[in-house]
Amino acid sequence: MEGLAHAGPLVDWLFLAITGFIAWHAIRFRDEHGDPDVVRLLFGCVAAVFFFKVLFGDVLGVVRF
C-alpha cells in the first residue's frame, strides 16, 4: 500500500483527463437533427462538477471540501 501513496497526483491527472473528456463530449454532443440529448447533458454536467472539484480541490488546492 505504500507505493500507492506516491500515485496520488498521477491518479488525479488521470481522473481529470477522463472526466474532462466525458464532460466535453457529453455536453457538446448533438444528434442527427442538431438537438442535444438530455441524458448526455445531465451526465456531462455531473462529470464537469467532479472535474472541477478535483481540479480546484486536489490539484490546485484552492478550495477545501
HELIX and SHEET records of a PDB file:
HELIX    1   1 GLU A    2  ALA A    5  1                                   4    
HELIX    2   2 GLY A    8  ARG A   28  1                                  21    
HELIX    3   3 VAL A   38  VAL A   54  1                                  17    
HELIX    4   4 LEU A   55  VAL A   59  3                                   5    
END                                                                             
